[in-house]
Amino acid sequence: MTNRLYNARIVSSVAATVISLACGTNYVYSAWAPQFADKLLLSATESNLIGLAGNLGMYSMGVPIGIFVDSKGPRPAVMVGAFLLGLGYWPLHQAYDVGHGSVPWMCFVSFLTGLGGCMAFAASVKTSALNWPHHRGTATAFPLAAFGLSAFFFALIGSVFFPGSPSRFLMLLACGTFGLTFVGFFFLRVLPPHVPYHAVADAEPGMSDSRHLHRTTSEEPKGRAVRGNPNEPGTSPTATDTTDNNTSVTQEAAPEQAAEPEPDSTAAREPPSSPSAERDSKAVGAGDEEDASGTRDGADETSSLLSQSTQSSSLPGEVLVQSSVDMDRSHRVDIRGLNLITNFEFWQLFTIMGILSGIGLMTINNIGNDVTALWKHYDDSIDDKTLVLRQQLHVSILSIGSFSGRLLSGVGSDFLVKVLHASRVWCLVVAAGIFSLAQVFALNVVNPHLLGFVSGFSGLGYGFLFGVFPSIVAESFGIHGLSQNWGFMTLSPVISSNVFNLFYGAVFDAHSVIGPDGASSCADGLECYRAAYVVTLAACGLGVVVTLWVIWHQAKTRLAESVGKSRARE
């Protein structure tokens, strides 16, 4: 049974990775948006509105989708997400084929693509986190990486099989995203954790046929635990029969609680804190899941990915993908809800997230326009097929840069905290610096062959930003409310991306001319969008200032806390 559960977890993890590969397609928008706008006679502003609607679906619905996944389980979210992705991209494909469409309608279906991607991605990450409680960092790295490489994956397929054809590329997005998530649904399952137990003979006095493992918070009295539904929503019922006829073990579904046995329970106990204590323990089989050093998992299977962490990395390579947090503070503080909204540090971080993510999303959504403007000015004989391939190339560079930034930010932030004993927020200064480099290149590159510096640094900065920010939120406001706090934080890109993208569209339209066929185009090269990057470069400077302010404010606050604790001990 153990081997069968292990294999089922592997299959489920592969399914989660495949599903995630279909969820990041909003970032491939620039690969087809310019030709789509030309065919439908859309202005740059209208084209940006359609792209922004996809971002809105991805970022604005994090909190309600999290609640839905937590209450209904991951699988329903995957199925709904699959249909939303298909229903979103297919009307865009049809609109391109017929050559016209309502902008509000296209914004709506673009919103559906973002919403569907958000739902399926949230479900796949949570499934990976639940199925591998002792290796969460490594398990969730695969869907996270697949999400980051989604744009590269589809852009590569489009450039190989459908070069220069936006219509067939949109059909690929419609069928591919639906197909990957729909097929993945049938293999995605939340498997119950392996719970070692000791079978008790029926003749033993004072024992009933069924014993319950009662979960309580390790920092609270056991009496506060409330018995409830023993299964995580969506847990596969076919794999739960791991006990014999004499003993059954059930678990409480209370998030962020550690397993502790009842005083009178003969169920399996947590491994002891030392080898000698382990020899004296009456628990049987506890070593199946944890090593003899007694490292506690301390994580309930119903908890979200970012709400749980272990004291040490389970695997040697896990430091690359598992962001560590200041365990002492993150477990000591718990700021959420109204307290979060009235917290000054929240608004500082909210501002930084808005500024930097807005800068990144402006380039992500408009790199196709950058490519078109520079190439048409550099070589007016370039054909549409070559232009599409160039756009897909830069989308791929952005995607790889984002993936690399996520990995580098994890390693870099751990180095800052563990080796230099510095604030993790310094990684945001690095992200702002990378974005600044991208804006400088964008303001100076006139040769389209060098535009890769703009897309590469933009993707790297964006990945750096999102790779470290969840850990910063956990350390600032506590790990127990991280899911909802992160949901509120991701509302910031919704606001800022609208501002920066609409401004880019207005600048591009101001330099565009309407041709005899009604299509809008700009042949001024760098001047088509230069003013937009002047503003984003200034925003980078503002982001650096605000980030340094946060570092100073946090250091001051932590020092005051330390002094207060010292006085309390005295």
RAQUINOR-V703219 format. One record per residue. SS is DSSP state (alpha for helix, beta for strand, coil for the rest). PSI is psi in radians with two decimals (none if undefined). OMEGA is omega in degrees with one decimal (none if undefined). Layout:
# RAQUINOR-V703219
{{SS;PSI;OMEGA} {SS;PSI;OMEGA}}
This chain:
# RAQUINOR-V703219
{{coil;-0.66;-179.2} {alpha;-0.76;178.5} {alpha;-0.66;-179.9} {alpha;-0.70;176.3} {alpha;-0.70;178.9} {alpha;-0.81;179.1} {alpha;-0.65;178.6} {alpha;-0.63;177.0} {alpha;-0.70;178.0} {alpha;-0.84;179.6} {alpha;-0.75;179.6} {alpha;-0.67;178.6} {alpha;-0.69;176.0} {alpha;-0.74;178.0} {alpha;-0.73;178.8} {alpha;-0.67;178.7} {alpha;-0.74;179.0} {alpha;-0.73;178.7} {alpha;-0.77;-179.2} {alpha;-0.51;179.7} {alpha;-0.39;179.7} {coil;-0.06;-169.4} {coil;-0.28;-177.0} {coil;0.45;-174.2} {alpha;-0.17;174.6} {alpha;-0.47;-177.9} {alpha;-0.10;176.2} {alpha;0.14;-176.1} {alpha;-0.71;-176.9} {alpha;-0.27;-179.1} {alpha;-0.36;-178.9} {coil;-0.20;-174.6} {alpha;-0.79;-178.0} {alpha;-0.78;178.6} {alpha;-0.61;176.5} {alpha;-0.76;178.9} {alpha;-0.69;178.9} {alpha;-0.74;-177.1} {alpha;-0.67;-177.6} {alpha;0.11;178.0} {coil;0.83;179.5} {coil;2.58;173.1} {coil;2.92;178.2} {alpha;-0.60;178.3} {alpha;-0.77;179.4} {alpha;-0.68;177.3} {alpha;-0.69;178.1} {alpha;-0.58;177.6} {alpha;-0.70;179.4} {alpha;-0.77;177.1} {alpha;-0.66;179.9} {alpha;-0.57;178.6} {alpha;-0.65;175.8} {alpha;-0.74;176.7} {alpha;-0.64;179.0} {alpha;-0.76;177.8} {alpha;-0.57;-178.3} {alpha;-0.74;-169.7} {alpha;-0.50;-172.0} {coil;-0.27;-173.0} {coil;0.29;-177.1} {alpha;-0.78;-177.1} {alpha;-0.94;179.9} {alpha;-0.61;178.5} {alpha;-0.68;176.1} {alpha;-0.73;178.1} {alpha;-0.72;-179.8} {alpha;-0.80;-179.5} {alpha;-0.71;-179.8} {alpha;-0.63;-174.7} {alpha;-0.61;-175.0} {alpha;-0.18;-176.3} {coil;2.86;-174.8} {alpha;-0.60;-169.9} {alpha;-0.77;176.9} {alpha;-0.64;179.3} {alpha;-0.63;178.0} {alpha;-0.79;-179.1} {alpha;-0.78;177.8} {alpha;-0.75;179.3} {alpha;-0.67;179.4} {alpha;-0.82;-179.1} {alpha;-0.63;178.4} {alpha;-0.69;177.6} {alpha;-0.82;178.9} {alpha;-0.77;179.8} {alpha;-0.39;179.2} {alpha;-0.83;-175.3} {alpha;-0.54;-176.8} {alpha;-0.79;176.0} {alpha;-0.55;176.3} {alpha;-0.67;175.6} {alpha;-0.77;179.9} {alpha;-0.68;179.4} {alpha;-0.66;178.3} {alpha;-0.70;-178.0} {alpha;-0.71;-178.3} {alpha;-0.32;174.7} {coil;0.22;176.0} {coil;2.81;179.1} {coil;2.71;179.3} {coil;2.27;179.7} {alpha;-0.81;177.5} {alpha;-0.67;179.0} {alpha;-0.75;179.3} {alpha;-0.57;173.4} {alpha;-0.68;-179.7} {alpha;-0.82;-178.6} {alpha;-0.52;174.1} {alpha;-0.66;175.3} {alpha;-0.67;179.3} {alpha;-0.64;178.5} {alpha;-0.73;177.5} {alpha;-0.73;-180.0} {alpha;-0.78;179.1} {alpha;-0.73;177.7} {alpha;-0.69;179.1} {alpha;-0.76;-178.3} {alpha;-0.87;-177.2} {alpha;-0.65;-179.8} {alpha;-0.77;178.2} {alpha;-0.70;-180.0} {alpha;-0.71;-178.1} {alpha;-0.69;179.3} {alpha;-0.74;-179.4} {alpha;-0.69;178.2} {alpha;-0.76;178.6} {alpha;-0.69;179.9} {alpha;-0.66;-178.1} {alpha;-0.61;-175.1} {alpha;-0.36;-177.7} {coil;1.27;-174.6} {coil;-0.44;-178.0} {coil;-0.10;-178.9} {coil;0.77;-174.2} {alpha;-0.73;-176.6} {alpha;-0.82;-179.4} {alpha;-0.74;-177.4} {alpha;-0.75;-177.9} {alpha;-0.22;177.8} {alpha;-0.57;-177.1} {alpha;-0.90;175.8} {alpha;-0.61;177.9} {alpha;-0.75;178.7} {alpha;-0.69;179.3} {alpha;-0.67;177.5} {alpha;-0.76;-180.0} {alpha;-0.52;-178.4} {coil;0.08;-177.1} {alpha;-0.81;-179.9} {alpha;-0.74;178.3} {alpha;-0.74;-178.2} {alpha;-0.90;-177.4} {alpha;-0.62;177.2} {alpha;-0.67;178.9} {alpha;-0.81;178.9} {alpha;-0.74;-179.8} {alpha;-0.71;-178.4} {alpha;-0.48;-179.1} {alpha;-0.80;-173.2} {alpha;-0.50;-178.6} {coil;0.98;-176.8} {coil;2.25;175.8} {coil;0.34;-178.3} {coil;1.59;178.4} {alpha;-0.58;-179.1} {alpha;-0.89;-179.4} {alpha;-0.49;176.9} {alpha;-0.70;176.3} {alpha;-0.63;175.3} {alpha;-0.67;175.6} {alpha;-0.76;179.2} {alpha;-0.73;-179.4} {alpha;-0.88;-177.3} {alpha;-0.68;-177.2} {alpha;-0.81;-179.6} {alpha;-0.73;177.8} {alpha;-0.80;-176.7} {alpha;-0.78;-178.6} {alpha;-0.78;-178.8} {alpha;-0.66;-179.1} {alpha;-0.81;178.4} {alpha;-0.71;178.9} {alpha;-0.51;-179.7} {alpha;-0.70;-174.8} {coil;-0.25;179.9} {coil;-0.08;-178.7} {coil;2.04;179.8} {coil;2.55;171.3} {beta;1.95;-178.8} {coil;2.51;178.4} {coil;2.60;178.4} {coil;2.63;175.2} {coil;2.03;-179.0} {coil;1.80;178.0} {coil;2.58;-176.6} {coil;2.94;176.8} {coil;2.04;-179.9} {coil;2.27;-177.0} {coil;2.31;-178.5} {coil;2.57;-179.1} {coil;-0.49;-174.2} {coil;-0.20;-177.1} {coil;2.21;-174.9} {coil;2.56;173.2} {coil;0.11;-177.7} {coil;2.41;175.8} {coil;3.03;-178.2} {coil;-0.32;-176.6} {coil;2.23;179.4} {coil;2.44;-176.9} {coil;2.34;174.1} {coil;1.98;-172.7} {coil;2.09;-177.2} {beta;2.32;175.7} {beta;2.79;173.7} {coil;2.32;-172.9} {coil;-0.36;-178.3} {coil;0.03;-176.2} {coil;2.84;176.3} {coil;2.58;-179.9} {alpha;-0.44;-177.5} {alpha;-0.26;-178.6} {alpha;-0.29;-179.4} {coil;2.41;-178.4} {coil;2.25;179.6} {coil;2.39;-178.2} {coil;-2.71;179.2} {coil;2.13;-174.9} {coil;-0.16;-175.2} {coil;2.51;168.7} {coil;2.35;176.5} {coil;2.25;179.3} {coil;0.00;178.9} {beta;2.35;-178.4} {coil;2.16;-179.7} {alpha;-0.20;-174.9} {alpha;-0.18;-175.4} {alpha;0.29;-173.8} {coil;-0.13;-176.8} {coil;1.35;-179.0} {coil;0.16;179.5} {coil;2.89;178.9} {coil;-3.05;-175.3} {coil;-0.33;-175.4} {coil;-0.42;-172.5} {coil;2.41;172.4} {coil;2.45;-177.9} {coil;2.22;176.9} {coil;2.79;-177.5} {coil;2.58;175.0} {coil;2.54;-180.0} {coil;1.04;179.0} {coil;2.06;-177.5} {coil;2.54;171.9} {coil;0.70;177.5} {coil;2.58;-179.0} {beta;2.56;-176.4} {beta;2.19;174.3} {coil;2.44;-176.5} {coil;2.67;171.1} {coil;2.66;178.8} {coil;-0.54;-176.7} {coil;0.20;-175.0} {coil;2.51;174.9} {coil;0.20;176.7} {coil;2.98;-178.0} {coil;2.52;-179.7} {coil;2.82;175.3} {coil;2.53;178.7} {coil;2.58;-177.4} {coil;2.99;-173.9} {coil;-0.07;178.8} {coil;2.79;178.9} {alpha;-0.63;-179.1} {alpha;-0.68;178.1} {alpha;-0.54;-179.5} {alpha;-0.65;179.6} {alpha;-0.50;-178.5} {alpha;-0.15;-174.1} {coil;2.57;177.0} {coil;-0.09;179.8} {coil;2.53;-177.5} {coil;2.29;172.6} {coil;0.19;-178.0} {alpha;-0.41;-179.6} {alpha;-0.13;179.1} {alpha;-0.55;-174.7} {coil;-0.39;-177.9} {coil;2.73;-177.0} {coil;3.07;-172.7} {coil;-0.20;179.3} {coil;-0.23;176.3} {coil;0.42;176.7} {coil;2.18;-177.2} {coil;2.46;174.8} {coil;-0.81;174.4} {coil;0.41;-174.8} {coil;2.21;175.7} {coil;2.53;-176.0} {coil;-0.29;179.3} {coil;-0.05;-176.7} {coil;2.69;177.0} {coil;2.89;-177.4} {alpha;-0.91;-172.8} {alpha;-0.14;-178.3} {alpha;-0.09;-177.3} {coil;2.60;174.1} {coil;2.77;178.3} {coil;2.85;-176.4} {coil;-0.46;178.8} {coil;2.77;-179.6} {coil;2.37;-177.6} {coil;-0.55;-178.3} {coil;2.68;-177.4} {alpha;-0.66;-176.6} {alpha;0.06;-172.2} {alpha;-0.36;-179.5} {alpha;-0.37;-178.8} {alpha;-0.43;-172.5} {coil;-0.10;-177.7} {coil;1.91;-179.4} {coil;2.16;176.4} {coil;2.74;-179.7} {coil;2.91;176.5} {coil;1.65;-170.7} {alpha;-0.65;-176.3} {alpha;-0.94;-177.8} {alpha;-0.73;-175.8} {alpha;-0.50;176.6} {alpha;-0.27;-178.1} {alpha;-0.65;-178.7} {coil;2.69;177.1} {coil;1.58;-178.6} {coil;2.10;-179.1} {coil;3.01;176.7} {coil;-2.32;-178.9} {alpha;-0.63;177.4} {alpha;-0.59;177.6} {alpha;-0.78;-177.0} {alpha;-0.54;-178.5} {coil;0.08;-179.1} {coil;2.25;-176.3} {alpha;-0.68;-178.5} {alpha;-0.57;176.7} {alpha;-0.78;-178.0} {alpha;-0.50;173.6} {alpha;-0.88;179.8} {alpha;-0.64;177.4} {alpha;-0.70;178.9} {alpha;-0.77;178.8} {alpha;-0.80;178.6} {alpha;-0.75;-179.1} {alpha;-0.81;-177.4} {alpha;-0.92;-173.5} {alpha;-0.72;179.4} {alpha;-0.62;177.5} {alpha;-0.70;176.9} {alpha;-0.83;-179.3} {alpha;-0.75;-177.9} {alpha;-0.50;177.5} {alpha;-0.78;178.2} {alpha;-0.69;179.5} {alpha;-0.75;-178.2} {alpha;-0.31;-172.5} {alpha;0.15;179.0} {alpha;-0.51;176.1} {alpha;-0.69;176.6} {alpha;-0.66;176.0} {alpha;-0.81;-179.5} {alpha;-0.80;-178.3} {alpha;-0.80;-177.5} {alpha;-0.80;-177.8} {alpha;-0.75;-177.0} {alpha;-0.69;179.6} {alpha;-0.51;176.0} {alpha;-0.61;-177.7} {alpha;-0.69;-178.0} {coil;1.69;-175.9} {coil;-0.05;179.3} {coil;0.03;-177.9} {coil;2.38;-178.7} {coil;2.91;-175.5} {alpha;-0.62;-178.6} {alpha;-0.79;178.8} {alpha;-0.65;-179.7} {alpha;-0.73;178.6} {alpha;-0.72;179.0} {alpha;-0.66;177.0} {alpha;-0.69;178.7} {alpha;-0.74;179.2} {alpha;-0.58;176.8} {alpha;-0.79;-177.9} {alpha;-0.55;172.6} {alpha;-0.71;177.8} {alpha;-0.72;178.1} {alpha;-0.75;176.7} {alpha;-0.78;-177.3} {alpha;-0.80;179.3} {alpha;-0.68;177.4} {alpha;-0.72;178.5} {alpha;-0.75;178.7} {alpha;-0.78;180.0} {alpha;-0.68;179.6} {alpha;-0.65;179.3} {alpha;-0.72;178.9} {alpha;-0.79;-177.9} {alpha;-0.63;-179.7} {alpha;-0.61;177.0} {alpha;-0.83;178.8} {alpha;-0.78;-177.6} {alpha;-0.72;-179.1} {alpha;-0.65;176.3} {alpha;-0.68;178.0} {alpha;-0.72;179.3} {alpha;-0.79;-174.0} {alpha;-0.79;-171.4} {alpha;-0.57;-176.2} {coil;-0.87;-177.5} {coil;-0.21;-178.8} {coil;0.72;179.7} {coil;2.98;179.9} {coil;2.45;176.9} {coil;-0.35;-178.9} {coil;-0.32;175.7} {alpha;-0.44;176.1} {alpha;-0.52;176.7} {alpha;-0.56;174.2} {alpha;-0.71;177.1} {alpha;-0.76;178.8} {alpha;-0.75;178.5} {alpha;-0.65;176.9} {alpha;-0.71;178.2} {alpha;-0.76;176.5} {alpha;-0.68;179.0} {alpha;-0.75;176.5} {alpha;-0.74;179.8} {alpha;-0.71;-179.3} {alpha;-0.65;178.2} {alpha;-0.77;176.9} {alpha;-0.72;-179.7} {alpha;-0.56;-179.1} {alpha;-0.21;-174.1} {alpha;-0.35;-177.8} {coil;2.07;175.2} {coil;-0.30;176.1} {coil;2.04;-176.2} {alpha;-0.34;177.8} {alpha;-0.33;-179.2} {alpha;0.08;-177.3} {coil;-0.26;177.5} {alpha;-0.44;175.5} {alpha;-0.63;179.3} {alpha;-0.90;-178.3} {alpha;-0.67;-178.9} {alpha;-0.86;-180.0} {alpha;-0.57;177.3} {alpha;-0.78;177.6} {alpha;-0.69;179.0} {alpha;-0.78;178.8} {alpha;-0.68;179.9} {alpha;-0.74;176.9} {alpha;-0.67;178.1} {alpha;-0.72;-179.0} {alpha;-0.91;-175.4} {alpha;-0.28;177.5} {alpha;-0.53;-175.0} {alpha;-0.35;-170.8} {alpha;-0.70;178.3} {alpha;-0.66;178.9} {alpha;-0.63;177.9} {alpha;-0.73;178.2} {alpha;-0.71;179.4} {alpha;-0.76;-178.0} {alpha;-0.50;-176.7} {alpha;-0.68;-171.1} {alpha;0.04;177.3} {coil;2.58;-176.4} {coil;-0.37;-174.6} {coil;-0.53;179.1} {coil;0.41;-172.5} {alpha;-0.65;-176.6} {alpha;-0.91;-178.8} {alpha;-0.60;178.3} {alpha;-0.71;177.6} {alpha;-0.61;175.9} {alpha;-0.74;177.0} {alpha;-0.65;-178.2} {alpha;-0.60;-178.2} {coil;-0.01;171.0} {coil;-0.37;-178.2} {alpha;-0.79;178.2} {alpha;-0.48;178.8} {alpha;-0.72;-178.3} {alpha;-0.91;-173.5} {alpha;-0.67;-178.8} {alpha;-0.59;175.6} {alpha;-0.79;-178.0} {alpha;-0.92;-175.9} {alpha;-0.71;-177.8} {alpha;-0.71;178.2} {alpha;-0.60;176.4} {alpha;-0.74;175.8} {alpha;-0.80;-179.8} {alpha;-0.70;179.3} {alpha;-0.71;178.6} {alpha;-0.79;-178.8} {alpha;-0.74;179.2} {alpha;-0.58;-179.0} {alpha;-0.43;180.0} {coil;0.05;-177.3} {coil;2.72;176.2} {beta;2.62;179.4} {beta;2.11;-179.5} {coil;3.05;179.2} {coil;-0.51;179.5} {coil;0.01;179.0} {coil;-0.07;-179.7} {coil;2.51;179.8} {beta;2.34;-179.6} {beta;2.73;178.8} {coil;2.18;-179.2} {coil;0.35;-177.4} {coil;0.06;179.2} {alpha;-2.26;-176.3} {alpha;-0.58;-177.7} {alpha;-0.29;179.2} {alpha;-0.54;-173.9} {coil;0.11;-174.6} {alpha;-0.78;-176.6} {alpha;-0.58;179.8} {alpha;-0.69;-179.1} {alpha;-0.37;171.6} {alpha;-0.75;179.0} {alpha;-0.76;-178.4} {alpha;-0.54;175.5} {alpha;-0.72;175.3} {alpha;-0.64;178.0} {alpha;-0.61;176.3} {alpha;-0.76;176.9} {alpha;-0.73;177.1} {alpha;-0.68;178.7} {alpha;-0.69;177.4} {alpha;-0.76;-179.3} {alpha;-0.83;-179.3} {alpha;-0.67;-179.8} {alpha;-0.76;176.8} {alpha;-0.62;177.0} {alpha;-0.73;178.6} {alpha;-0.74;178.6} {alpha;-0.78;178.3} {alpha;-0.75;-178.5} {alpha;-0.72;179.2} {alpha;-0.73;179.5} {alpha;-0.71;178.4} {alpha;-0.75;-179.7} {alpha;-0.79;-179.6} {alpha;-0.63;178.0} {alpha;-0.74;178.4} {alpha;-0.69;177.7} {alpha;-0.73;-179.5} {alpha;-0.74;178.4} {alpha;-0.73;179.3} {alpha;-0.70;178.6} {alpha;-0.66;179.3} {alpha;-0.73;178.9} {alpha;-0.63;179.6} {alpha;-0.64;179.0} {alpha;-0.62;-179.6} {coil;none;none}}
